[in-house]
């Protein structure tokens, strides 16, 4: 794609085929706004790093060199749909849809010592992400007072798509329903989460899920309608498919790609916020300097979520470095 950019005062807009990525800054804060289906966490990271370098050059007089971002060609959704025609046959409209909360989102943040999570994962014999998801399930169960938690998570499908250097969205999202009791041992919950995760990491599962997800998006894209109408139709599709969940979690690892110690020296904080579309709570987790930062948007009009998170973390020996409400 040919991308054009312009910088006006403290705001920069990038336009690509009608889609807009808007960036602005105020003081030491840089604000980003883009359509999630245009790119994902890993895809946006090199671009965000480049913007931060640009910002440091303007604000601090640094001399970070400009770079050119290259991406793999777009995959052919028509080929994938032709390979998995059954992905478009299943009728999910009869499936009960979990009722999500739709109050005004509030933001909160919790920082965890990464070493504590790794230790907990070793005790459970599973991946740290599986342990983190299991802990979040226990916290959501206590917070929402539900005996069954429905969660969604995203996986990187670049390997399955044959596009390892893609900057565009390559996320295949999966969902799992988890019956849960108040006294369920963490190891028991984490083992089930881990088994489900590993099953969905195969190329076949991810490609089939891409076909299910993007088949709907592709049909909406083909319609001759304005972007606002297409966005609304896409949101309706999430609900029609029964995809809404109590919470979804995304882990993007280090937000700085490629790794740049010089750039890190200028960062006092790094946060990501993603609206919880289709879920009551949304959590995006980044990892930097041995600290896990969980940025959370909550549409539940009920206090106590940070307390529930802190309780389950500390019960498993994971040190909570910070737990604060942002708005």
matplotlib code that plots the C-alpha trace (Angstrom):
import matplotlib.pyplot as plt

x = [0.0, 1.1, 0.9, 0.9, 1.5, 1.3, 2.2, 0.1, 1.0, 0.9, -1.1, -0.1, -2.5, -1.7, -4.2, -4.3, -7.1, -9.6, -8.5, -6.9, -4.4, -4.3, -1.4, -1.2, 0.9, 0.4, 3.4, 5.0, 2.1, 1.6, -1.9, -2.7, -6.0, -6.4, -8.8, -7.9, -8.7, -6.1, -3.2, -2.6, -0.2, 2.8, 2.2, 1.8, 4.9, 7.6, 5.4, 4.9, 8.6, 9.3, 6.8, 8.4, 11.8, 10.4, 8.8, 12.1, 13.9, 11.4, 11.2, 14.7, 16.9, 17.9, 19.2, 17.3, 17.6, 14.5, 13.5, 11.4, 8.9, 8.4, 5.6, 4.8, 2.2, -1.4, -2.7, -5.5, -8.6, -10.4, -7.9, -8.4, -12.2, -12.0, -9.8, -12.3, -15.8, -17.3, -16.1, -19.0, -21.7, -22.0, -25.0, -24.0, -27.1, -29.0, -26.2, -26.9, -24.8, -23.2, -24.6, -21.9, -21.9, -22.2, -21.6, -19.2, -15.7, -13.3, -9.6, -7.3, -3.8, -2.0, 1.7, 3.1, 6.6, 7.2, 9.5, 6.6, 4.4, 7.1, 7.6, 3.9, 3.9, 6.8, 4.9, 1.9, 4.0, 2.4, 3.2, 3.2, 0.5, -1.7, -1.0, -1.9, -5.1, -6.0, -5.4, -7.6, -10.3, -10.3, -10.4, -13.3, -15.2, -14.9, -15.6, -18.7, -19.8, -20.2, -19.7, -18.8, -16.4, -16.3, -13.0, -11.4, -7.8, -5.8, -3.0, -0.5, -1.3, 1.6, 3.2, 0.1, -0.4, 3.2, 3.7, 6.3, 7.0, 3.4, 2.5, -1.2, -3.7, -2.9, -4.8, -6.8, -9.1, -10.4, -12.9, -13.4, -16.1, -14.7, -16.8, -15.0, -15.4, -14.2, -11.6, -10.4, -6.5, -4.6, -2.7, -5.9, -7.3, -4.0, -3.5, -6.9, -6.2, -2.8, -4.2, -6.8, -4.2, -1.8, -4.6, -5.4, -1.8, -1.7, -1.6, -4.8, -6.8, -5.5, -6.2, -9.7, -10.4, -9.1, -11.6, -14.4, -13.5, -12.4, -15.1, -17.6, -15.2, -14.6, -18.3, -18.8, -15.8, -17.4, -20.6, -20.8, -21.3, -19.6, -16.9, -19.1, -21.9, -19.3, -17.9, -21.4, -22.2, -18.9, -19.8, -23.3, -21.5, -19.5, -22.7, -24.5, -21.7, -22.0, -18.4, -18.9, -17.2, -16.8, -13.3, -10.6, -6.9, -4.1, -0.4, 2.0, 5.2, 7.7, 6.1, 9.5, 10.4, 13.2, 14.7, 16.2, 18.0, 18.6, 14.9, 14.0, 16.1, 13.5, 10.4, 8.9, 5.9, 4.3, 0.6, -1.8, -5.5, -7.9, -11.7, -13.5, -15.7, -17.7, -16.5, -17.3, -13.6, -10.6, -6.9, -3.9, -0.6, 2.9, 6.3, 9.1, 12.1, 10.8, 7.4, 4.1, 1.7, -1.9, -4.0, -7.7, -10.9, -13.9, -17.6, -19.0, -20.6, -19.3, -16.3, -13.8, -12.1, -8.6, -9.0, -10.1, -7.0, -4.7, -6.1, -5.6, -2.1, -0.9, -2.3, 0.0, 3.1, 3.0, 4.2, 1.8, 3.9, 0.9, -2.9, -4.5, -7.6, -6.9, -10.4]
y = [0.0, 3.5, 5.5, 9.2, 11.1, 14.7, 16.4, 19.4, 20.9, 18.1, 15.7, 13.3, 11.4, 8.5, 7.5, 4.2, 3.4, 5.4, 4.1, 6.6, 6.1, 9.2, 10.1, 13.1, 14.1, 16.3, 16.8, 13.4, 11.4, 10.0, 9.0, 6.4, 5.6, 3.0, 0.3, -3.0, -5.0, -2.9, -4.1, -6.1, -5.7, -7.2, -5.4, -2.0, -2.3, -1.4, 1.5, 2.7, 2.4, 4.6, 7.2, 7.2, 7.8, 10.6, 12.1, 11.8, 13.6, 16.5, 16.8, 15.9, 16.6, 13.0, 11.6, 8.4, 7.5, 7.2, 3.7, 2.2, -0.4, -3.3, -5.8, -9.1, -9.0, -9.5, -13.0, -14.1, -14.5, -16.0, -18.8, -19.5, -19.5, -21.8, -24.2, -24.1, -23.7, -25.4, -22.4, -20.4, -23.0, -23.3, -21.3, -19.8, -17.6, -20.2, -20.4, -18.6, -15.5, -14.5, -11.2, -8.6, -5.4, -2.2, 0.6, 3.4, 1.8, 2.6, 2.1, 0.5, -0.9, -3.5, -4.2, -7.6, -8.9, -11.2, -13.5, -14.4, -15.4, -17.5, -19.3, -20.0, -21.3, -23.6, -25.0, -25.6, -27.1, -24.8, -21.7, -18.3, -17.0, -20.0, -19.3, -15.6, -16.5, -18.9, -16.3, -13.8, -16.4, -16.9, -13.1, -12.6, -15.5, -13.8, -10.4, -11.3, -14.1, -16.6, -20.3, -20.3, -17.9, -17.4, -15.9, -15.1, -14.9, -14.0, -16.0, -14.8, -16.5, -15.2, -18.6, -20.3, -17.5, -17.7, -14.0, -13.8, -10.1, -8.9, -5.6, -6.0, -7.9, -11.6, -12.5, -15.7, -15.4, -18.3, -18.7, -21.1, -21.7, -22.6, -24.0, -22.7, -23.1, -20.7, -23.1, -24.6, -25.0, -22.8, -25.7, -27.5, -24.4, -23.6, -27.1, -26.9, -23.5, -24.6, -27.7, -25.6, -23.0, -25.6, -27.3, -24.0, -23.2, -25.6, -24.0, -25.8, -24.5, -21.0, -20.9, -22.3, -19.7, -16.9, -18.2, -18.1, -14.6, -12.9, -14.5, -12.2, -9.2, -10.0, -10.0, -6.7, -5.2, -6.1, -4.1, -0.6, 1.3, 4.0, 3.0, 3.9, 1.6, -1.2, -0.8, -1.1, -4.2, -5.8, -5.2, -6.8, -9.8, -10.3, -10.6, -12.7, -15.2, -15.7, -14.4, -12.0, -13.0, -12.1, -11.1, -11.3, -11.2, -10.3, -10.6, -8.8, -9.2, -6.4, -3.4, -2.2, -4.0, -4.0, -3.8, -0.4, 0.3, 3.9, 4.4, 2.7, 5.3, 8.0, 6.0, 6.7, 4.5, 2.3, 1.5, 0.1, 0.4, -1.6, -1.1, -4.2, -4.7, -7.8, -8.4, -7.1, -6.6, -6.3, -6.8, -6.1, -7.2, -5.9, -7.0, -4.6, -4.6, -7.7, -6.2, -7.3, -4.3, -5.3, -2.4, -3.1, -1.6, -2.5, -2.0, -3.5, -0.9, -2.5, -1.8, -4.4, -5.7, -4.5, -6.0, -9.4, -9.3, -8.4, -11.2, -14.0, -12.8, -12.5, -15.9, -17.4, -15.5, -13.0, -9.6, -6.8, -3.7, -1.4, -1.5, 1.8, 3.2, 5.6, 6.8]
z = [0.0, -0.6, 2.6, 2.9, 6.1, 7.2, 10.5, 11.6, 14.9, 17.4, 15.3, 12.5, 10.3, 8.1, 5.4, 3.6, 1.2, 3.3, 6.7, 9.1, 11.8, 13.9, 16.2, 18.6, 21.6, 24.6, 26.9, 27.4, 26.2, 22.7, 21.7, 19.0, 17.3, 14.6, 13.5, 15.1, 12.0, 10.1, 12.4, 15.5, 18.5, 16.9, 13.6, 15.2, 17.4, 14.8, 13.7, 17.3, 17.9, 14.9, 16.0, 19.5, 18.0, 15.9, 19.1, 21.0, 18.1, 18.3, 22.1, 23.2, 20.2, 19.8, 16.5, 15.9, 12.2, 10.2, 9.0, 6.3, 7.4, 5.0, 5.2, 3.5, 0.8, 1.9, 2.1, -0.3, 1.8, -1.3, -1.4, 2.3, 2.0, -1.0, 1.1, 4.1, 2.6, 5.6, 7.8, 6.2, 6.6, 10.4, 11.7, 15.1, 15.3, 17.3, 19.9, 23.2, 23.4, 26.7, 28.0, 28.2, 30.3, 28.3, 30.8, 30.2, 30.1, 32.9, 32.8, 35.4, 35.4, 37.3, 37.2, 38.2, 38.8, 35.8, 37.7, 40.1, 37.2, 35.6, 38.9, 39.2, 35.6, 36.4, 39.5, 37.2, 34.4, 31.8, 29.8, 31.6, 29.4, 30.3, 34.0, 33.6, 31.8, 34.5, 37.2, 35.3, 35.0, 38.8, 39.3, 36.9, 38.5, 41.9, 40.5, 38.4, 40.8, 38.0, 38.1, 34.4, 32.7, 29.0, 27.8, 24.4, 23.5, 20.4, 18.6, 16.0, 12.7, 10.6, 10.5, 9.2, 6.6, 5.4, 6.2, 9.0, 8.5, 8.1, 9.7, 9.1, 11.3, 11.5, 14.7, 15.0, 18.0, 20.0, 22.8, 25.7, 28.3, 31.7, 34.6, 37.7, 41.5, 44.1, 45.5, 42.2, 42.4, 40.1, 38.6, 37.7, 35.9, 34.2, 32.8, 31.1, 29.7, 28.5, 26.7, 24.9, 23.9, 22.5, 20.5, 18.8, 17.9, 15.0, 11.5, 10.5, 13.5, 13.0, 9.2, 9.8, 12.4, 10.0, 7.4, 10.0, 11.1, 7.9, 5.8, 7.5, 7.3, 3.6, 2.8, 4.7, 2.8, -0.5, 0.3, -1.2, 2.1, 4.1, 6.6, 9.6, 8.3, 7.7, 11.2, 12.7, 10.6, 11.7, 15.3, 14.8, 13.3, 16.5, 18.4, 15.8, 15.8, 19.6, 20.1, 23.0, 26.2, 29.8, 29.1, 26.5, 26.9, 24.5, 25.2, 22.8, 24.8, 24.5, 22.8, 21.4, 18.2, 17.3, 20.7, 21.3, 24.6, 23.5, 23.0, 26.3, 28.1, 27.1, 28.2, 31.6, 30.9, 28.3, 28.2, 25.6, 25.7, 23.5, 23.8, 25.1, 22.0, 22.5, 26.1, 29.5, 30.2, 27.9, 29.0, 27.0, 28.5, 27.7, 29.1, 29.7, 32.2, 34.0, 34.6, 33.2, 32.6, 32.3, 30.9, 31.4, 30.2, 32.2, 31.1, 34.3, 36.6, 39.8, 42.0, 43.2, 40.1, 41.0, 44.5, 43.0, 40.7, 43.6, 45.7, 43.2, 42.3, 45.8, 46.8, 44.2, 45.4, 42.4, 43.6, 42.6, 42.0, 41.2, 41.0, 40.1, 38.6, 35.6, 34.9]

ax = plt.figure().add_subplot(projection="3d")
ax.plot(x, y, z, "-o")
ax.set_aspect("equal")
plt.show()
